[in-house]
Amino acid sequence: MAATAVRYLRSVGAATSVEPFDALPRPDLRAVGEDERLPVDPGEFRRVLGHFASGVTVIAAHDGEGGGPAGFACQSFASLSLDPPLVAFMVARTSTTWPRIARAGVFCVSILGADQGELCRAFAVSGADKFAGVGHAPAPVTGSPRLESAPAWIDCTIQAVHTGGDHLIVVGRVEALGAGQEGDPLLFHRGRFGRFSA
């Protein structure tokens, strides 16, 4: 649980005691050696992968050092395993929000609905007070912020963190989950928000 996040933070040289938090320095993001094949052009990579439509979520936790709620918009979220119940999301190694969530050792995923594009944009901004004016309540097991307006939520404990190039792959064990009103999901496709159409 929290021990996994602490091990990760220690491995990258971050402080794990109760001290003011400084953002981690930008790591070396190159995953392919200079003597290996040339990497794919980043612009072309984004253009082609943008054809894959995905849902959109907000990953949130209370900062493990009492710094209040922390969260970010995330489209790279997926179910991973039914038995045991696991989910996964990917986060950039340069994220300044991720270390705050890692310290907590837990998180809640709020799955956004079709009319929540502006809410998603607010959580995609770096350095802003993302929770200003946003209704949230403690998730039942971990106490992580669960967005009250989200159609569905998943309350998780961090089980593992793996490196994946310039991102981290975070695996969460599902402790509780729920869904409210039925409605269309918020979709992201080719740089734009949209909604499901049968």
HUBEL-V952246 format. One record per pair of residues at least 4 apart in sequence whose ideal C-beta (glycine too) atoms are under 6 Angstrom apart, sorted by the first residue. I is the first residue (numbers start at 1). J is the second residue. D is the distance in Angstrom with one decimal. If there is no record, write none. Layout:
((I | J | D) (I | J | D))
This chain:
((1 | 105 | 4.8) (1 | 157 | 4.9) (2 | 105 | 2.9) (4 | 158 | 5.3) (5 | 102 | 3.9) (5 | 105 | 4.8) (5 | 158 | 5.4) (6 | 16 | 5.1) (8 | 102 | 5.9) (8 | 161 | 4.7) (9 | 14 | 4.1) (9 | 16 | 5.3) (10 | 16 | 5.8) (14 | 24 | 5.8) (15 | 19 | 5.1) (18 | 65 | 5.8) (23 | 96 | 4.5) (26 | 94 | 5.5) (27 | 93 | 5.2) (29 | 166 | 3.9) (31 | 165 | 3.9) (32 | 36 | 4.9) (32 | 39 | 5.8) (40 | 45 | 4.8) (46 | 50 | 6.0) (50 | 190 | 4.5) (53 | 187 | 5.3) (53 | 189 | 4.1) (54 | 75 | 4.6) (54 | 188 | 5.5) (55 | 185 | 5.0) (56 | 75 | 5.2) (56 | 112 | 4.8) (56 | 120 | 5.2) (56 | 186 | 4.7) (56 | 188 | 5.3) (57 | 74 | 5.1) (57 | 77 | 4.7) (57 | 109 | 5.0) (57 | 111 | 5.4) (58 | 71 | 5.3) (58 | 73 | 5.8) (58 | 110 | 4.6) (58 | 123 | 5.0) (58 | 147 | 5.9) (59 | 72 | 5.9) (59 | 74 | 4.9) (59 | 89 | 5.9) (59 | 107 | 5.4) (59 | 109 | 5.8) (60 | 71 | 3.3) (60 | 108 | 5.6) (60 | 144 | 5.8) (60 | 145 | 4.3) (61 | 70 | 5.9) (61 | 101 | 4.3) (61 | 104 | 4.0) (61 | 106 | 5.8) (61 | 107 | 4.5) (61 | 144 | 4.7) (62 | 69 | 5.7) (62 | 104 | 5.8) (63 | 67 | 3.4) (63 | 68 | 6.0) (63 | 70 | 5.2) (63 | 100 | 4.4) (64 | 103 | 3.1) (64 | 104 | 4.2) (65 | 103 | 5.9) (69 | 131 | 4.9) (69 | 145 | 4.6) (70 | 97 | 5.2) (70 | 100 | 3.9) (70 | 101 | 5.8) (71 | 123 | 5.7) (71 | 130 | 5.7) (72 | 97 | 4.6) (72 | 123 | 5.8) (73 | 120 | 4.9) (73 | 123 | 4.1) (73 | 124 | 4.2) (74 | 89 | 5.2) (75 | 188 | 5.1) (76 | 89 | 5.9) (76 | 90 | 3.9) (77 | 89 | 4.4) (78 | 88 | 5.6) (79 | 87 | 5.6) (80 | 86 | 4.2) (80 | 87 | 5.6) (80 | 88 | 4.5) (81 | 86 | 4.0) (85 | 174 | 3.9) (86 | 171 | 5.7) (86 | 173 | 5.9) (87 | 154 | 6.0) (87 | 172 | 5.1) (88 | 171 | 5.1) (89 | 170 | 5.5) (90 | 167 | 4.6) (90 | 169 | 5.6) (91 | 95 | 5.1) (91 | 98 | 4.7) (91 | 168 | 5.4) (92 | 167 | 5.6) (93 | 166 | 5.8) (93 | 168 | 5.8) (98 | 102 | 6.0) (101 | 107 | 5.3) (105 | 158 | 5.3) (106 | 142 | 3.7) (106 | 144 | 5.4) (106 | 157 | 5.2) (107 | 144 | 5.4) (107 | 156 | 5.5) (108 | 139 | 4.2) (108 | 144 | 3.7) (108 | 146 | 4.9) (108 | 153 | 5.8) (108 | 155 | 5.1) (109 | 154 | 4.3) (110 | 147 | 3.9) (110 | 150 | 3.7) (110 | 153 | 5.2) (111 | 150 | 5.8) (111 | 152 | 4.2) (112 | 116 | 4.2) (112 | 120 | 5.7) (112 | 186 | 4.2) (113 | 151 | 4.6) (113 | 183 | 4.9) (113 | 186 | 5.8) (114 | 184 | 3.9) (114 | 186 | 5.3) (114 | 195 | 3.9) (116 | 120 | 6.0) (116 | 186 | 5.4) (117 | 193 | 4.2) (122 | 130 | 5.8) (123 | 130 | 5.0) (135 | 148 | 4.0) (136 | 145 | 4.2) (136 | 147 | 5.3) (136 | 148 | 6.0) (137 | 146 | 5.5) (137 | 148 | 5.7) (138 | 143 | 4.3) (139 | 144 | 4.7) (139 | 146 | 4.5) (139 | 155 | 3.8) (140 | 176 | 5.0) (141 | 155 | 5.0) (141 | 175 | 3.9) (141 | 176 | 4.8) (142 | 155 | 5.3) (146 | 153 | 4.7) (151 | 180 | 5.7) (151 | 183 | 5.4) (152 | 179 | 4.0) (153 | 178 | 5.9) (154 | 174 | 5.8) (154 | 177 | 4.5) (155 | 175 | 5.0) (155 | 176 | 4.2) (156 | 172 | 3.3) (156 | 174 | 5.6) (157 | 173 | 4.9) (157 | 175 | 5.8) (158 | 172 | 5.9) (159 | 171 | 4.8) (159 | 173 | 4.5) (160 | 171 | 4.3) (161 | 168 | 5.6) (161 | 170 | 5.4) (162 | 169 | 4.3) (164 | 169 | 4.7) (184 | 195 | 4.5) (184 | 196 | 4.9) (185 | 196 | 6.0) (187 | 194 | 4.7) (189 | 194 | 5.7))
